[in-house]
Structure formats: structure tokens, C-alpha cells
Amino acid sequence: MNTGILLITHSTFGEVLIQNVSHILGKRPADLNSLGVFPEDNPDEVLKLSSSLINLMHKKHNCSQILILTDLFGATPSNITQKLLQKYQNAKNIKIKAVSGLSLPMLLKVIFYRNQNEDNKETELEQLCQKAIQAVCDGTKIYE
């Protein structure tokens, strides 16, 4: 069982973050996908595409948990994410949660912690959400 990560962001922001993470880690992490939302996109079509990505991650890559990360709460990617959460809230064999405020520190943290805990078992999705939020705080500093 794996925890998949899906970035739903404005434009190419998610893919650029994946490129940065791949540079830092020396390879593209597994089970990490991005879906960019552009001004000309139909939100209903993006919803269908994102649902297809979730199903692919679940069925083909054996992801029993999906963490969706969005860039800006209340914007179109976030609204699409809210609809996905509603769609999958009663799904069997898959858990989905989402966190907004996507940043490079957040993405790195969830990649490192998604399949690890003290017992080397899959990290619970709620714990992973908390790690994501904490990473934003830890990665934000005032320089003097």
C-alpha cells in the first residue's frame, strides 16, 4: 500500500515544484502527480481528469491513500479539490484528504514522511496533513 500525492494548482506551479523536488532528490518521486488548472479550462472537465488520476493512482499504483495539495484555498483548484473530497468521502479502500498552501517545504516533507513512521508502516493521512502544515511554518523564517 502506498500514499499517492496529487498536486492540483494554478497553471504549471505543481509541475515546477515536482521538477524542483526531483532536482533535490536526484529523481522524480513515485506516485506523485500534478494537474494544472488554466484560465481557459472548464472546471467540470478538470474534475473528471483529476478523478481519473485518483483512480489510476489507486488501481494501478496501489495507493490506498491520496493526499491532495492545492496552492490557494478558495481558488478554482481548491474548489475542484473540495468536490473530489465529496465524491470520494464514502469510497471503500481509499482515503483522501487535502491541504492548501502548497510550497516546496510542504511537498518535501510529505514525500519524506508519507510511507514512514516508527513502525515502518504507512503514515496515517491525518498525520501526513499535520506534517504538511507544520512544514510551511518550519520553512518560513525571518532573515535579519
C-alpha positions as CSV (number, residue, x, y, z in Angstrom):
1,M,0.0,0.0,0.0
2,N,1.2,3.5,-0.9
3,T,0.2,7.0,-0.3
4,G,-0.1,9.0,-3.5
5,I,0.3,12.7,-3.8
6,L,-1.7,14.8,-6.2
7,L,-1.0,18.5,-6.7
8,I,-3.9,20.5,-8.1
9,T,-2.6,24.0,-8.7
10,H,-2.8,27.1,-10.9
11,S,-1.1,26.7,-14.2
12,T,2.3,24.9,-14.1
13,F,3.0,25.6,-10.4
14,G,2.6,22.0,-9.4
15,E,4.8,20.6,-12.1
16,V,7.5,23.2,-11.4
17,L,7.5,22.1,-7.8
18,I,7.9,18.4,-8.9
19,Q,10.8,19.4,-11.0
20,N,12.4,21.2,-8.0
21,V,11.8,18.2,-5.8
22,S,13.3,15.9,-8.5
23,H,16.4,18.1,-8.7
24,I,16.8,18.0,-4.9
25,L,16.2,14.2,-4.6
26,G,18.0,13.2,-7.8
27,K,14.9,11.5,-9.2
28,R,11.2,12.0,-9.6
29,P,9.4,10.5,-6.6
30,A,6.9,7.7,-7.3
31,D,3.2,8.2,-7.0
32,L,3.4,12.0,-7.4
33,N,1.2,13.7,-10.0
34,S,0.3,17.2,-10.9
35,L,-2.7,18.7,-12.5
36,G,-2.5,22.4,-13.6
37,V,-5.7,24.5,-13.9
38,F,-5.6,27.2,-16.5
39,P,-8.0,30.1,-17.0
40,E,-9.5,28.6,-20.2
41,D,-10.1,25.2,-18.5
42,N,-13.7,24.0,-17.8
43,P,-13.7,23.1,-14.1
44,D,-16.0,20.2,-14.7
45,E,-13.6,18.7,-17.2
46,V,-10.7,19.3,-14.7
47,L,-12.8,17.5,-12.1
48,K,-13.2,14.5,-14.4
49,L,-9.5,14.4,-15.2
50,S,-8.5,14.7,-11.5
51,S,-10.9,11.9,-10.7
52,S,-9.3,9.7,-13.4
53,L,-5.8,10.5,-11.9
54,I,-7.0,9.4,-8.4
55,N,-8.5,6.2,-9.8
56,L,-5.2,5.5,-11.7
57,M,-3.1,6.1,-8.6
58,H,-5.5,3.8,-6.6
59,K,-5.9,0.9,-9.0
60,K,-2.6,0.9,-11.0
61,H,-0.2,2.1,-8.3
62,N,-2.0,0.5,-5.3
63,C,-2.4,3.9,-3.5
64,S,-4.8,3.3,-0.6
65,Q,-4.4,6.9,0.5
66,I,-4.2,10.1,-1.6
67,L,-3.1,13.4,-0.3
68,I,-4.2,16.3,-2.5
69,L,-2.2,19.5,-2.1
70,T,-3.5,22.8,-3.5
71,D,-1.9,26.2,-3.8
72,L,-4.6,28.7,-2.8
73,F,-7.6,28.0,-0.6
74,G,-10.8,29.2,-2.2
75,A,-9.5,29.4,-5.7
76,T,-10.5,27.1,-8.6
77,P,-8.0,24.3,-7.8
78,S,-9.2,24.3,-4.2
79,N,-12.8,24.2,-5.3
80,I,-12.2,21.3,-7.5
81,T,-10.4,19.5,-4.6
82,Q,-13.4,20.1,-2.4
83,K,-15.7,18.4,-5.0
84,L,-13.2,15.5,-5.1
85,L,-13.4,15.1,-1.4
86,Q,-17.2,15.0,-1.5
87,K,-17.1,12.4,-4.3
88,Y,-14.8,10.1,-2.5
89,Q,-15.9,10.6,1.1
90,N,-17.7,7.2,1.2
91,A,-15.3,5.3,-1.1
92,K,-14.1,1.9,0.1
93,N,-10.4,1.0,0.1
94,I,-9.2,4.6,-0.5
95,K,-8.9,7.6,1.8
96,I,-8.4,11.1,0.5
97,K,-7.5,14.3,2.4
98,A,-6.4,17.7,1.2
99,V,-4.2,20.6,2.4
100,S,-3.9,24.1,0.9
101,G,-0.9,26.4,0.9
102,L,1.3,24.2,-1.2
103,S,5.0,25.1,-1.0
104,L,8.3,23.4,-1.7
105,P,9.0,22.7,2.0
106,M,5.5,21.2,2.3
107,L,5.9,18.9,-0.6
108,L,9.4,17.7,0.5
109,K,8.0,16.9,4.0
110,V,5.1,14.9,2.8
111,I,7.3,13.0,0.3
112,F,9.7,12.0,3.1
113,Y,7.0,11.1,5.7
114,R,4.2,9.6,3.5
115,N,5.3,6.0,3.9
116,Q,7.2,6.2,7.1
117,N,6.5,6.1,10.8
118,E,8.0,4.5,13.8
119,D,6.9,1.0,12.7
120,N,7.9,1.5,9.1
121,K,4.2,1.4,8.2
122,E,2.2,3.7,6.1
123,T,1.7,7.1,7.8
124,E,-1.9,7.9,8.6
125,L,-3.3,10.5,6.3
126,E,-4.3,12.8,9.2
127,Q,-0.7,12.7,10.5
128,L,0.6,13.5,7.0
129,C,-1.7,16.5,6.8
130,Q,-0.3,17.8,10.1
131,K,3.3,17.3,8.8
132,A,2.4,19.3,5.7
133,I,1.0,22.2,7.7
134,Q,4.0,22.1,10.1
135,A,6.4,22.2,7.1
136,V,5.1,25.5,6.0
137,C,5.7,27.0,9.4
138,D,9.2,25.4,9.7
139,G,10.1,26.5,6.2
140,T,9.2,30.1,6.8
141,K,11.8,32.3,8.5
142,I,12.6,36.0,9.0
143,Y,16.1,36.9,7.9
144,E,17.8,39.8,9.8
